[in-house]
Amino acid sequence: MVCRAGSVAFLIWCIIPLATAIISSFGGASPHEAIESFFTNSSSEGRGHTNNWAVLVCASRYWFNYRHMANALGMYRSVKRLGIPDSNIILMLADDAACNPRNKFPATVYANPGRLLDLYGENIEVDYRGYEVTVENFIRVLTGRVEASVPRSKRLLSDERSNILVYMTGHGGNEFLKFQDNEEISAFDIADAFEQMYHEIFFMIDTCQANTLYSKLYSPNILATGSSDLGENSYSYENDDEIGVSVIDSYTHFVLEYLEGINKTSQATMQDFFDLYDPSIIKSTAGVRSDLFTTRSAAQTLITDFFGGVAQVEVLEEEAMAGLGVDEENRVHTEGVTILPDSSQPARSPSHSRDYRSSRKEGLCYFLATRSVHLDLVHLTPGLVVGSTLAPSLGCFCTTPAKATWSWFHPATATPFERCYDNHLKR
Amino acid sequence: TCHIRVVFQVQQLFFPELFAFLQLRLPIDISLKSCPSHATLVPQILSEFTSWTNSHNDRCGHLDLHLVNKSDTSSYLGTASRYSVKLGCCRFTCANGHPEITLSDRNMQLGIPKEGIRASDVVRTLEDLLIPHVPSVQAQFSPRYRLAFSLLNEDAAVGGAASSWAIEDAIDGYLTPTLTELSIVHNFTIESQVQYHAPLAFEPSPGSRTVADSEWKGYELDQDELKTFINSAEWTLASSVNNDIVLHFILFVPTHSRRPLWVLKPDGTRSSTNAFIIPQWGGVAIEYLSARDRAHPFAIFRSQLHSLLGVPSVPLNIAVKSDSVLSAWQLDALLRRRGVENTKGTIEALNSIMKLADRISNMPVRVDVRGDVLGALDALDDVHTHRLSSASLLSRSSEALTLSSRAFFNPGMLAMLYFPVEHKYAVYTPLFAPVSVPLLVATIKEIRAWRQERRKKLGGDAKRDSGGEASTDN
């Protein structure tokens, strides 16, 4: 009797969780009802955005996924060049390719087979690195629900007038993206995460079957594009024989090539960019989703609205200042600013005690020129600046793959190396 | 920690009352007095005002405006904001038939010129002062702001750059009065720095306009260049020690070879202040570094700060007689507007919390979220039911906004990850199937055995009942 009762009880105890699981799967509310994104003030339509944010995610680790890290770093560099400051960029790299023991060129990440441009450089800020790149952290960043102890640089502090660029790359499949090889994020989670305050979002994905990842979005004012369709793979672009792995994906390579032709004041629109999609170049069918992007069309949206940090400005006039509490007694004829004496004699350029803010432009050459005392000629590498140390501020010899030029400069003029770099290497 | 399901309580208790909160009505009394020679204007102004308030409900729906004739004292409400308008004759020559308007504290003196004025002009002036337009550059509301002043030299290496500035005196002289007045709205922290090398990311175009003095040809920045002026990649502008909103104020000193650097207005002419505001971010002033007659940079910063904080500007034809920087009309309008915006924000946040809890039915809501929501509701209750002065309206509504945002952005209020039905089956079946098969088989066997026993028992009873001695094996 006890035996029977015991076995029946045990059976019931086992069945109940299974039953509840089945019942809840039928009765549970579907989590993706359409919910209007709150805080998008209806009166802000017609007013543009005033700040830009970018969330760039590389979700795969290990050396053979070098190209995904190069993808994310390439986008980071382009977005920074077009004006979004580091404080407004959240860069998530799941692994460290630059300092990987298998990297033959340590502290560098290249995105093209000739190793022409180092994306890692000396001035990047990676906000989430290594094992911190998880699905939970990504969703917490996008929804703003981070712990109180998370520092400011790891938060997405967008408001209702921010345009956000979300770029994700890694391995993916039908409605999912793989994070760190042990978990995945589904298209439904991404759709639910886009409810934070924003003005407009541009969602760009470079994975296999990427177009499925944006199929479940429902929040308004989102423009999405992916690198390949359902059932298609996204392919890498080229291998570098010395690094030993593929260095960039073809879709991201296409995007970065296009962005190299854009500068901060460009008037190119998103529709121009989408019109250039060519499956034979990208090697997969890239798709666009714009049905949620209703306040304006892609043809009225500039590339720099998402990729650049360009804001509208308002010029203050004195008459306007009068209404704000400024009156006659505020006019001054003297300065409240102390000026250094105007040197009639050009100052000697202190070549090794100058405090350059933009240290990333000095690189190898500055290091050599300021430290080597008996070096006569520094060897030439494509794109480097050379100075002879017998006459340390004599001139610079710059080479690019296309040409080699020599420029002289006067010791009094500032920033010799920067000028050379700017003149000859700036695209 | 204790996870308490308070979601249902929130929905049932407070949902209907939240809609009542949308009817915020702040009472404002304006008394109108006129000198005998213009007594006929008074009824015209009263009727014009009433028709305007009725037709513009979207702008003044949150205000309970009463414009009364001074002689009628019975309609004074308890804690309403009271203003007075006195119509008089123009004392000095009123140029071009414009009235002479002076503000002092909460009183407005209108000097009417000989030609008379229209009632609609008076009503429009009142509208500009009581419900001013929101400046589009207004920054997001925060109870604390960090003001970061930077003196940036484009390149100090060539000499002739600014090595320091008398910032403490300037702040004391220009900013401290207004910051003290605005301290009921926000708390301010000030930081400052000097940088000696802050290059621009582009080359400004040389000045094209020929001026009489060719020395002032200089370089110019047009609208496109102004938009990309801030070289965020290379300039370090503010410390980011906490999550306060930072308003940046930059005094930029161009390098020796690029002086003077002019800022162009959208129509192409040179700006007289050589300064511009970047919405929600801060302001930039470009230094002439000459003895030219110009406004002090900190006066420019002060007016930029006012725009960024949303302080309404007094219309140009109105003179202000006041010891303080801001007139009472401006401060009241700012407090009212920020209070109403905060209340709206709180209601939106609370509605969103309810929708979120509704959408994810098995998400536990923590005790601290419950505390924040109840605190926000208390503050909202205060705002709506008690007649608060403008200052306490602002502080309570800002408390409500902080609490409701903190509740909504609480790290625990995260949607659980989505698992498709197929995943659930795929996970649970290998766990339960191997266990349940033997159990099921055992159950069936037990049931069969029990049935057989029952049949046997019934059969045995039947045999006994039907008589006959059962053979017993003794």
Interface residues (C-beta under 8 A of the other chain):
Chain A: R4 S7 V8 F10 L11 C14 I15 P17 L18 A21 S25 G28 A29 P31 H32 E33 I35 F38 F39 R47 T50 N51 K80 R81 G83 I84 P85 D86 S87 N88 N123 V135 E136 I139 R140 T143 G144 R145 V146 E147 A148 P151 R152 S153 R155 L157 D159 R161 I185 S186 F188 D189 D192 A193 K264 T265 G309 V310 A311 Q312 V313 E314 V315 L316 E317 E318 E319 A320 M321 A322 G323 L324 G325 V326 N330 R331 V332 H333 T334 E335 G336 V337 T338 I339 L340 P341 D342 S343 P346 A347 S349 R354 D355 Y356 R357 S358 A412 T413 A414 T415 E418
Chain B: S136 V137 Q140 L151 D155 A156 A157 V158 G159 G160 A161 A162 S163 S164 W165 A166 D169 A170 Y174 T178 Q195 Y196 H197 A198 P199 A201 F202 Q223 D224 E225 L226 K227 T228 F229 I230 S232 A233 E234 W235 T236 S240 V241 N242 N243 L251 V253 H256 V263 L264 K265 P266 S271 S272 T273 A275 F276 I277 I278 P279 Q280 W281 G283 E287 L289 A291 D293 R294 A295 H296 P297 F298 A299 I300 R302 S303 Q304 H306 S307 V311 S313 V314 P315 L316 V325 L326 G345 E348 A349 N351 S352 K355 R359 I360 S361 F409 N410 P411 G412 M413 L414 A415 L417 Y418 P420 V421 K424 Y425 Y428 F432 V435 S436 L439 L440 A442 T443 E446
